[in-house]
Amino acid sequence: MAKRNATRYPGVFYREAQRVGGRGTEKVYYVVFKKNGKLIEEKAGRQFVDDMTPAKAANIRGELIEGKRLTRKEIQEQEKAKKNIWTIDRLWEEYKRQKPGLKGLVQDENRYKKYIKPAFGSKEPKKLLPLDVDRVRLKMLKTKSPQTVKLTLALLRRICNFGVKKRLCDPLPFSIELPQVHNEKTEDLTPEQLTKLLEAIDTDIHTQAGPIMKMALFTGMRRGELFKLKWGHVNFEKGFILLKDPKGGPDQK
């Protein structure tokens, strides 16, 4: 360790070291001070590379003592703490990693990138405010349907609940209220319309479209469920159809 050389400023000294980027040596200034009862030695900077002087080092020492400047160790601890913070962005990435085959993940990814990430991505769930969510909800309702807003806020809530369940973060300090959606609409065919539809199906030359339409009419199966249907899923003896991997979740009959 090179020799300490005192300056005329209290708590400021320097050591001679090989000059960076040039020949010869240069002075490397250090400051010494007490904080929370501990004696701390902190590097202030190099004579040429950092354009450091004893006066500048003394100013740095004063800022360190007053808490206006962080020590290198405190900065490192802050950076380490940031890496351990589970933001909405980090929770979403972990959520996707643990649920790679989740249905609707593509749509959720689009909603996340468009609406959730810009407003909440860098925040922790516990630091979200009801006003933050209200602003996003009201902004979306100006151009998007209530259903889109509902699905987006439900995704935000799901991500936060996932983090809490995995003990990665604290819960939201409030409940996210989802907008009510009144878009359910049921239209029934009249007997005359149904008769004409069945006649059209029976006279159509397409060998697959007709039976698929009849299956949809008589069972209420969704398009995706019909396309996944195989002969092994149909029990003609008991009159049951097995729905493999339906939209609702587990297999159903």
N, C-alpha and C positions, 0 to 999 in steps of 0.2 A: 504494500500500500504506500503510495507516494506521501510525502510530508505535507502536513497542513501548514498553510501560510496565512497568517492573520491579515485582516484589512482594517481600515479605520472605522468600519461599520460594525457595531456589536452583532454577534451571531452570524457573521459572514466571513468565510474563509475560502481559499482556493488551493487546488493542487495542480502541479505541472503535469501535463500529459502530452502524448504525441498529437500533433496537430492533424485534424481531419481535413483531407483535401489539399494539403500543402506540406511543405517541408518545415522541420523544426518542431517546436512545442507551442502549446497554448495553455492558458489558464482555464481551469474548469471550476466554476464557482459553486459553493454549497452554502446552505443556511442551516442553522441549528436553532431549535426553539422547543418549548414545552407545550404539550397539548394533553389535557385530561391527566395531568400529572406525569406524563411520559416524555422523555427526551427524544426528539425526532430530528434526524439528519436528512435533508432533502436536497437533491441536486437542482440547482437553479438554471445552469446552462453553460455553454462553452463561449470562450472569448470571441472567436471568429465566426464559427458556424451559427451561433445564436445571437451574436452581437451583444454578449452579456458584459455588464460592468458591475463593480461593487455596489453602485447606487441602485441599479436595477435589481440586483439580488436582494438588497435591503428592502426595496418596495415589495418584492415577492414574499419575503419573510413576513412583513407586516400583514399582507393579505392572508397568508396562511394562518397567522395567529388570530386574526379577526374572523376567520371562517369564510372569507370572500373567495378563497381559492382552495381547491382540494389537493391533498398530497397525492403522489403517484399511487400509493397503496390504496387510498380511498377511491381513486378513479378506477383502479383494477377491480376493487370490490363492487363498485357500482356496475361495471360492465358484466361481472360475473352474475350479479343479481338480476340484471336485465335478461340474461340468457335463461334464467330459471323462471321468468314470468310467463305465464300461460295466457297469451292474448287470444282474441277471437280467431285471428289468423292461424296461430299455432294449434288451437283446439280443432279448427276445421281440417287442417292437414292431418292431424292425428285421427280424427273421426273417419276421414276417407281411408287412411291406412288400415284401420281396423275393420272397415266395412267395405271392402273393394267391390263386392258383388251386389251391393244394395240397389234395389230398384229405384229408378228415378234419379240416380246420382248425377246424370248428365244435366237434367233440368235444374237440380239443386245447385250444381256448380255454376250454371249460368246466373241463377238468382243471386248466388253468393257474390260473384264477381261484379254484377251490375249494381246491387243495392246494399249488401251487407258490408262488404270489404271497404268501400270508400268511407262509410260512416263509422264503422265499429272495428275494422280489422286490427288496428294497433292498440286497442283498449282491452283491459281486463274486464271480465263480466261484472265483478264487484264495483267497478268504477263507472258503469253505465248508469245513466239517469233516465227517469221516465220521460223527461223532456226530449232527450236524444231520440228515443224511439218514436215519440209523438211527431217529431219533425220529419222523420223518414216516412212515417205512415201518411201524414198529410201531404207531403210532397209527392208520394207515389200515387195517391188517390186522384191527383189532378190529371194524370195521364194514363194510369193503369186501373184495371178492374179490381173490385174488392177481393175477388178470388186470388188474384196475383199478389196483392198486399198480404192477404191472410197466409198464403203459402210461404211468403218471404219471412214474415215475422215468426211463423211456426218453425221455420228452419233455424232462425236465430235462437229461439227458445230451446230447440232440440240440441243445438251445439253446446249451449251453456249447461243444459242438464247432463249432457254427456260428460263434460268436464267435471261436474260435481260428482257424478256417479263414479268416475275413475279417480276421484280425489286429486285432481290436478289444479282445481281452482275453487274459490269461494262462490257461493250461489249469487244469483242476481238479487239485489236488495229490494226488488219489487216484482210484481207479476206482469207479464206482457199480455195486454188485452188484444185479442184478435178481432178484426172487424167482422161484423155479421154479414153473411152472404145470403142474399135472397134470389138466387138464380135457378132454383129447382123448378123445372117445368116439365110436365108430363102431358103428352098428346096421345090420345087413343084413336085408333082407326074405327070408323063406323063399320057396321056389319057389311054394308055395300062395298066400302073401300077394301075391307079384308078379303071379301070374295073375289074382287077384281085382282088384288095382289096375288092371291093363290093361283088364280087362273093364269096370270102372266108368268108366274114361276113354273107352272106345269107345262106351259107351251114354249118356254124358252129352250133354245138349243144348247145352252151351256150346261155341261154335265155336272159342274161343281157349284156354280153360283146358286142354283135353285135349292139344292139340299142345304147349303150353308144358310141361306135366308130362312128356310123352314126351321132349322135348328135354332137360329136366333129368335124367331117368333115364338116357338113352342117352349124353349127353355130359359130364355132371357140371358143366355151366355154372352160374354163380351167377345169382341173381335179377336183379341189376343188369345183368349181361352179356346175359341173355335179353331184357330190356326195351330194350336199346340195339340189338339185332340188326336189320339191314335185309337186303333181298333181295340187295343188292350185296355183302354180306359173305359170302355163301355161294357156294362154288365147287363146283357139282354134278359137274363133269367129273373133278376131282381128289379130291373128297371132303374138302374143307377148309372150316372156318368161321373167318373172321377176327374176333377179339375186339378191338373198338376201346376203347382206354383202360380196360383191366381194372384190378382192384384192385391187382394185383401191380406195375403200372408201365407199361412200353411195350406196344404192340400185340402180340398173339400169335395163332398159328394152331393 
